[in-house]
Amino acid sequence: MLFCGLDVGTTGVKAVVFDEKGNQIAGAYRAYEINVASGGTRLLRAEELWNKTLEAFAEAAAGTGGRLEAVCADSFGEAFTALDAKGEIICDPMLFTDRWGEREYAGAEKKTSPGEIARICGLPLSPSYSLSKVLYLKEERPDIYGRIDKILLIQDFVNYMLSGNTAADYSTACRTMFFDVRNCCWSGELMAKFGLEKRHFSAPAPMGTVVGELRPELARLLGTAGKVKVVTGGHDQPVNAIGAGLRKGYAVNSMGTSECITPLIGGMLPENFTAENHIPSEPLWEKGRYCCLAYNPSSGLLIQWFLKTFTDEEELPYARFDQKLPGPTRIMIQPYLMGSGTPYMDAQARFAMTGIDFGTTRYDIYRAVLEGLCLDQKLNLAVLAEQKVMADHLIAVGGGSKSRAWLEIKADILQIPVSTLTVQEAGALGCAALCAAACGAYSSIEEAAGNMSRIKDTIEPNPKHREFYGEKFELYRRLHDHVKEESAFAAGFSSTQEG
């Protein structure tokens, strides 16, 4: 059996074909543009996203000899597109960093509370979720809202374009901030409060559900020999966890533009913990099973910014900087560019650096940046440990996992082993595992993940660095409070400003 995983990200899509043993058969990638405008608008074009997804899918499928059994997509969360009654796209996806909807969110916030949202949705209150953007359309763009027949989250949109059928999987539906994660259904209570219409949203379904078959015209275009099943995927981070094998005691660490650690948890995190630390509980493929997300949105983005700023080279010299790294540094970095992730969720947090002297080189600063990113993840793991959520071993995936130097620093700071996989595209592999379980190649998603995902290499922590990094971490824990006012000033805010 051959299965295609579509990993639909914010800047591009990867289509990768695997067999039932997890061997990669073929793959393709297509990039698309984020449209940035004044006022903080950040949009994708739904038509472009679909066309690029289809191009990548077609290229990957060409290597299967027509023997494709199923296709499944994962996607980034929150964003959606809207269709009218004719199936025409009438609204492009607004990314979670888009500023539209902030005013409408402020109004919705008065109708609820952090405790209620944590209890029902497993989320912290935030304008980044889908709710603010839906309310923006309703209140500011009635010309669009009045024509809406379907509001489709990105994974659901891709499934619709593939099969003509819709289904909102639990994990992406969770990212709307009006989904009941305990009962895995749209929250009538919250929809009534916010004035939303349930008819606009697809019926919820777990990951790994067969929602239909590839449209005949697409099957002809791709040259598939039989009927190709279309299977629901999910939010990219929990699908990464599936691709990493779902091993007990392990947590997947996705190292891309942003960085996320996704431990599996036995039940929802307490409401007050989620409200205070902004770490969500996200449903998986069946009721009562969850993961949580601890993340920094500036990870790979920060590395890219550093190299562009400190070199004049067109090709960013990742390898050279990795090779010239000094030993552990006493430079302290707050590793945020435009706001922090968990546990602070401070939109005003900015990059900060202390400890520079005349002898400091750019390679020292580069290592300090890597250390800062790892200390930030250690902070998140320390916060989760308060709830007895432990990660004894990390599996690193994504572009950052190609840097052995970064992984060695991560293992030393966290003082736990860090492994990589034989297949780097964990999201696409997780989608293939969902296909394999849905098609009967394995009896469960857990069995599929365990058999299709294999560890390639493991880096053990260096015990010589335990004491040094333990001391540095205790200082790092206090850094955010120390530079909070300076960050707010740099972001254009001050304690004397109104609003």
GIBEL-V691292 format. One record per pair of residues at least 6 apart in sequence whose C-alpha atoms are under 8 Angstrom apart, sorted by the first residue. I is the first residue (numbers start at 1). J is the second residue. Records with the same first field share a line. If there is no record, write none. Layout:
I = J / J
//
This chain:
1 = 19 / 20 / 67 / 68 / 69 / 441
2 = 17 / 18 / 19 / 20 / 64 / 67 / 68 / 69 / 70
3 = 17 / 18 / 19 / 20 / 68 / 69 / 70 / 71 / 432 / 435 / 436
4 = 15 / 16 / 17 / 18 / 57 / 60 / 61 / 68 / 70 / 71 / 72 / 428 / 431 / 432
5 = 14 / 15 / 16 / 17 / 18 / 71 / 72 / 73 / 74 / 427 / 428 / 429 / 430 / 431 / 432
6 = 13 / 14 / 15 / 16 / 53 / 57 / 71 / 72 / 73 / 74 / 427 / 428 / 431
7 = 13 / 14 / 15 / 73 / 74 / 75 / 236 / 427 / 428 / 431
8 = 14 / 53 / 73 / 74 / 75 / 76 / 155
9 = 75 / 76
10 = 34 / 44 / 76
11 = 31 / 32 / 33 / 34
12 = 29 / 30 / 31 / 32 / 49 / 52
13 = 29 / 30 / 31 / 52 / 53 / 56
14 = 27 / 28 / 29 / 30 / 53 / 56 / 428
15 = 27 / 28 / 29 / 53 / 56 / 57 / 60 / 428
16 = 24 / 25 / 26 / 27 / 28 / 57 / 60 / 428 / 429
17 = 24 / 25 / 26 / 27 / 60 / 61 / 64 / 432
18 = 24 / 25 / 26 / 429 / 432
19 = 25
20 = 433 / 436 / 441 / 452
21 = 451 / 452
22 = 429 / 432 / 451 / 452 / 453
23 = 452
24 = 423
25 = 63 / 64
26 = 60 / 61 / 63 / 64
27 = 56 / 59 / 60
28 = 56 / 57 / 59 / 60
29 = 56
30 = 52 / 53 / 55 / 56
31 = 52
32 = 48 / 49 / 52
33 = 44 / 45
34 = 42 / 43 / 44 / 45
35 = 41 / 42 / 43 / 44 / 45
36 = 42 / 43
39 = 99
40 = 97 / 98 / 99 / 100
41 = 94 / 98 / 99 / 100
42 = 94 / 95 / 97 / 98 / 99
43 = 92 / 93 / 94 / 95 / 98
44 = 92 / 93 / 94 / 95
45 = 92 / 93
46 = 81 / 89 / 91 / 92 / 93
47 = 89
50 = 158 / 161
58 = 221 / 222
61 = 68 / 222
62 = 222 / 223
65 = 224
66 = 222 / 223 / 224 / 225 / 226
67 = 224 / 225 / 226
68 = 224 / 225 / 226 / 228
69 = 226 / 227 / 228 / 229 / 439
70 = 228 / 229 / 230 / 231 / 435 / 439
71 = 228 / 229 / 230 / 231 / 431 / 432 / 435
72 = 159 / 230 / 231 / 232 / 233 / 431 / 432 / 434 / 435
73 = 155 / 158 / 159 / 231 / 232 / 233 / 234 / 428 / 431
74 = 155 / 233 / 234 / 235 / 236 / 239 / 427 / 428 / 431
75 = 154 / 155 / 234 / 235 / 236
76 = 154 / 235 / 236
77 = 153 / 154 / 172 / 175 / 235 / 236
78 = 95 / 96 / 128 / 129 / 130 / 153 / 172 / 175 / 176
79 = 93 / 94 / 95 / 96 / 129 / 130 / 153 / 154
80 = 92 / 93 / 94 / 130 / 151 / 152 / 153 / 154 / 157
81 = 89 / 90 / 91 / 92 / 93 / 151 / 152 / 153 / 154 / 157
82 = 89 / 90 / 91 / 92 / 148 / 149 / 150 / 151 / 152
83 = 89 / 90 / 91 / 148 / 149 / 150 / 151 / 152
84 = 90 / 147 / 148 / 149 / 150
85 = 147 / 148 / 149 / 150
90 = 144 / 148
91 = 144
94 = 133
96 = 128 / 129 / 130
97 = 128
98 = 128
100 = 132 / 133 / 136
101 = 127 / 132 / 133 / 134 / 135 / 136
102 = 127 / 132
104 = 132 / 135 / 136 / 139
105 = 127 / 131 / 132 / 135
108 = 194
109 = 125
111 = 193 / 194
113 = 125
114 = 124 / 125 / 275
115 = 271 / 272 / 275
117 = 123 / 124 / 125 / 177
118 = 124 / 125 / 271 / 272 / 274 / 275 / 280
119 = 271
120 = 178 / 179 / 180 / 181 / 182 / 187
121 = 174 / 177 / 178 / 179 / 180 / 181
122 = 174 / 181 / 268 / 269 / 271 / 274 / 280 / 281 / 282
123 = 177 / 274 / 275 / 278 / 279 / 280 / 281
124 = 274 / 275 / 276 / 278 / 279 / 280
125 = 177 / 275
129 = 175 / 176 / 177
130 = 175 / 176 / 177
131 = 176 / 177 / 178
137 = 144 / 145
138 = 144 / 145 / 146
148 = 200
149 = 199 / 200
150 = 199 / 200 / 201 / 202
151 = 200 / 201 / 202
152 = 168 / 201 / 202
153 = 168 / 172 / 173
155 = 168 / 172 / 232 / 233 / 234 / 235
156 = 166 / 167 / 168 / 169 / 232
157 = 166
159 = 165 / 166 / 167 / 211 / 230 / 231 / 232
160 = 166
162 = 213 / 214 / 215 / 218 / 230
163 = 211 / 212 / 213 / 214 / 215 / 230
164 = 212 / 215
165 = 211 / 212
166 = 202 / 203 / 211
167 = 202 / 203 / 204 / 205 / 211 / 232
168 = 201 / 202 / 203 / 204 / 205
169 = 204 / 205 / 206 / 207 / 232 / 233 / 234
170 = 181 / 184 / 204 / 205 / 206 / 207 / 234 / 283 / 284 / 285
171 = 234 / 235 / 238 / 282 / 283 / 284
172 = 234 / 235
173 = 179 / 204
174 = 180 / 181 / 282 / 283
178 = 186 / 187 / 190 / 191
179 = 185 / 186 / 187
180 = 186 / 187
181 = 282 / 283
182 = 287 / 288
183 = 287
184 = 204 / 283 / 287
185 = 204
186 = 198 / 204
188 = 198
191 = 197 / 198
205 = 232
206 = 232 / 284 / 285 / 286
207 = 231 / 232 / 233 / 234 / 284 / 285 / 434
208 = 231 / 232 / 233 / 285 / 434 / 435 / 437 / 438 / 445
209 = 231 / 232 / 438
210 = 229 / 230 / 231 / 232 / 438
211 = 229 / 230 / 231 / 232
212 = 229 / 230 / 231
213 = 227 / 228 / 229 / 230
214 = 227 / 228 / 229 / 230
219 = 227 / 228
231 = 434 / 435 / 438
233 = 239 / 431 / 434
236 = 427
237 = 254 / 260 / 262 / 293 / 427
238 = 262 / 284 / 291
239 = 426 / 427 / 430 / 431
240 = 252 / 254 / 426 / 427 / 428 / 429 / 430
241 = 251 / 252 / 262 / 426 / 430
242 = 426 / 427 / 429 / 430 / 433 / 445 / 446 / 449
243 = 426 / 427 / 428 / 429 / 430 / 431 / 433 / 449 / 452 / 453
244 = 252 / 395 / 421 / 426 / 430 / 449 / 453 / 454
245 = 446 / 449 / 450 / 451 / 452 / 453 / 454
246 = 446 / 449 / 450
247 = 450
249 = 390 / 391 / 392 / 393
250 = 263 / 391 / 392 / 393 / 394 / 395
251 = 261 / 262 / 263 / 264 / 391 / 392 / 393 / 394 / 395
252 = 261 / 262 / 263 / 394 / 395 / 396 / 397
253 = 259 / 260 / 261 / 262 / 394 / 395 / 396 / 397
254 = 260 / 261 / 396 / 397 / 398
255 = 299 / 300 / 396 / 397 / 398 / 399 / 400 / 401
256 = 299 / 300 / 398 / 399 / 400
257 = 297 / 298 / 299 / 300 / 301
258 = 295 / 296 / 297 / 298 / 299 / 300 / 301
259 = 295 / 296 / 297 / 298 / 299 / 300
260 = 293 / 294 / 295 / 296
261 = 293 / 294 / 295 / 377
262 = 291 / 292 / 293 / 294
263 = 291 / 292 / 293 / 389 / 390 / 391
264 = 290 / 291 / 292
265 = 289 / 290 / 291 / 292 / 389
266 = 288 / 289 / 290
267 = 288 / 289 / 290
268 = 281 / 290
269 = 280 / 281 / 387
273 = 279
274 = 280 / 281
276 = 343
277 = 342 / 343 / 344 / 383
278 = 342 / 343 / 344 / 345
279 = 292 / 293 / 294 / 342 / 343
280 = 292 / 293
281 = 290 / 291 / 292 / 293
282 = 290 / 291 / 292 / 293
283 = 289 / 290 / 291
284 = 290 / 291
294 = 341 / 342 / 343 / 377 / 380 / 381
295 = 341 / 342 / 377 / 380
296 = 336 / 340 / 341 / 342 / 376 / 377
297 = 336 / 339 / 340 / 341
298 = 335 / 336 / 337 / 338 / 340
299 = 335 / 373
300 = 400
302 = 335 / 336 / 337
303 = 369 / 370
304 = 316
306 = 366
307 = 316 / 317 / 318
308 = 316
310 = 362
319 = 403
321 = 363 / 366
322 = 403 / 405 / 406
323 = 405
324 = 363
325 = 363 / 364 / 366 / 367 / 405
326 = 363 / 364 / 367
328 = 367 / 368
329 = 364 / 367 / 368
330 = 355 / 368 / 472
331 = 353 / 354 / 355 / 356 / 365 / 368
332 = 353 / 354 / 355 / 368 / 372 / 476
333 = 351 / 352 / 353 / 354 / 368 / 369 / 371 / 372
334 = 350 / 351 / 352 / 353 / 372 / 479 / 480
335 = 350 / 351 / 352 / 369 / 372 / 373 / 376
336 = 349 / 350 / 351 / 352
337 = 349 / 350 / 351
338 = 347 / 348 / 349 / 350
339 = 345 / 346 / 347 / 348 / 349 / 350
340 = 346 / 347 / 348 / 349 / 350
342 = 380
343 = 380 / 383
348 = 487 / 488 / 491 / 493
349 = 484 / 487 / 488 / 491
350 = 487 / 488 / 490 / 491
351 = 487
352 = 483 / 487
370 = 406 / 409
371 = 409 / 410 / 413
374 = 409 / 410 / 413 / 414
375 = 413 / 414 / 473 / 476
378 = 413 / 414 / 473
379 = 477
381 = 390 / 391
384 = 390
392 = 416 / 417
393 = 416 / 417 / 418 / 419
394 = 416 / 417 / 418 / 419
395 = 418 / 419 / 420 / 421
396 = 407 / 418 / 419 / 420 / 421
397 = 420 / 421 / 424 / 425 / 426
398 = 424 / 425 / 426
400 = 406
401 = 407 / 420
407 = 418 / 459
408 = 418 / 459 / 460 / 461
410 = 418
411 = 417 / 418 / 459 / 460 / 461 / 462
412 = 460 / 461 / 462 / 463 / 465 / 466 / 469
413 = 461 / 465 / 466 / 469 / 470
414 = 461
415 = 461 / 462 / 463 / 466
416 = 460 / 461
417 = 458 / 459 / 460 / 461
418 = 458 / 459 / 460
419 = 455 / 456 / 457 / 458 / 459
420 = 455 / 456 / 457 / 458
421 = 453 / 454 / 455 / 456 / 457
422 = 453 / 454 / 455 / 456
423 = 429 / 453 / 454
429 = 452 / 453
430 = 449
433 = 445 / 448 / 449 / 452
434 = 445 / 448
436 = 442 / 445 / 448
437 = 443 / 444 / 445 / 448
441 = 448
442 = 448
485 = 494 / 495
488 = 494
//
